[in-house]
Amino acid sequence: MREGRHRRLELTRVASLGFTAFAALAFLGMLVLFTVESLPVWRQAGLGYLFGKRWFFRVHEFGILPMVYGTLAVSAVALLVAAPLGVGTAFFTVEVLPRRARLAVKTAVELLAGIPSVIYGLLGVLLLRDFVVRLLAHWDPLSGDTLMTGGLLLAVMILPTVMTLADDALSGVSAAQRTAARALGLTRAETALRVAARQAFPGLASAVLLGLGRALGETIAVFLVIGRQDNQWPKRLLSMEPLASAGQTLTTKLGGSETFISYGDPLHWGAVMGLALVLFAVVGVVSVAGARLALREGGGA
Amino acid sequence: MLRAWKLLLIASSILPAATLAAAPPLRVNGSTTINPVVVEASEILRKEHGLVIQVDTQGGSSGGMAALGEGRAEMAMVSRPLIDEDRAHYPKARFEATRIGLDGVALVVSRDVWQGGIRTLTKAQLRGLYEGKVKNWKEIGGPDRRVVFFNKEAGRGTWEVFARWLYGDPKAAPLVNLPEVGSNEEGRSKVTATPGSISQLSAAWADGQHIFAVGIQDGGRTVSPTPAAILDGSYPLTRPLMLVTNGSPQGAAKLLVDLLLSPRGQALVRKNGYEPVTGTAGGRAK
């Protein structure tokens, strides 16, 4: 019996080591692949690839700044909507709802996370486009395909992630802390906001960051409602106008036809792979930041 | 214990490969215009011959040619003539095209534009619309409504036929920034839902109830994309619907091509709104 357990442990170790090594190798492999394949465009455009505002593949002009802007803009809209809503919901489920009801709500929200993104995209086409035209009537959008539409759709999609992770973080605050706070005479609201929120802060932040990671990488749903218009560098960065226009993100460009037709042309293919590399880097930074915050929480900062 | 694990691992890595080798599916990729016809034909072949045919529309006609050239598909659906670039990108491939039908590229407008009086367009007007010089429909005799041009994305057969007709060569088309649409389904839904919109779309998809195909006014004549005008070639944006293989079609690909050229297949072509290729007009073409 003991012998058997020992063996099983050994096997678990070997297997988990193997799978971890596989994941690490896949990560490195992708990084190397994207870098090597995108070399032609770096050689041709240099840093102009990152900061150029014109993308016309027929004349081999590749500048991705408008797409980086599009990605950041839709993610910002998504976060501004989903972070308060998700974290607020988590406060409600943890601090107000009885345990049973909390689990029921949490399960329902987690089910939402399992809906395929193309379904969200089609719902966006059906329900969100007209809504956004009315919402942004003041800025008079040409059609319902705007960065705002993409951002709002993403907000709905990342809400379950933010909510359920924030819920975990808040419910992880030890009961002793709460009891002590109540014993010191703090009200329930004060306990929640001053004690639990502070204790759970790294967890809440990592919930938001992991939601952001999902927003950055989402493709097909945004693809269907963003309009896919190239070279939409805003005249004024901090205005609503660009949000009321069609645009393009790193992922919607990758999801479009250029990925399929660029094979025969090393430079064009390099430019497409460069998009993947940049996206990879951005998502990587956000995910690492999220994971580090979560670790800090685990370490009991 | 460990040995059993190893066996399982080895078996699981070999089994899928073995089953794939037994019945390789025919992979078809390309134009969303041809897609419904080929999907229906594949269904018939699945029922009658047990053939597995995967039909995909990633990247449209040029996406299909790329997949065929790269060996990611055995057949491409192409809704435009073959161009030099196809051969230049894949010099080793021996592309062989079979025409299975004819279609027109229509310029479609939304209901408000149609009812506002835009029934025909000239080449000059279309250039103005495409290049963003005409910003409001009233400038060319239509309703007071801003123009929204949904451009078919690069690589779509529809776009290439349009650009070749309007500018002589897709490469000569001016560089524009327009919101883009991909599949015919997407183009249809966006033009239907957006007031003041225009797009290029397969003529068979313009239903005349939600979206409307305008006539083309060229050299004093006005031609609408009617079946008769597409069949006799008087509609200027007429295009072939083709199945392309690398070398002559073999096996499952040949069955599919033969079915589509048979009266039964041609009926499918007609049922989907496209014009059949009759007698010697159809068949193989290099």
Interface residues (C-beta under 8 A of the other chain):
Chain A: R7 R8 L11 F56 F57 R58 V59 V125 R129 D130 L142 S143 G144 D145 L224 G227 R228 Q229 D230 N231 Q232 A246 G256 S257 E258 T259 F260 I261 Y263 G264 D265
Chain B: M1 L2 W5 Q58 G59 G60 S62 G63 A66 A67 G69 E70 E85 A88 H89 Y90 R146 V148 E153 A154 G155 R156 K171 L175 N177 L178 P179 E180 V181 G182 E186 S189 K190 A193 T194 G196 S197
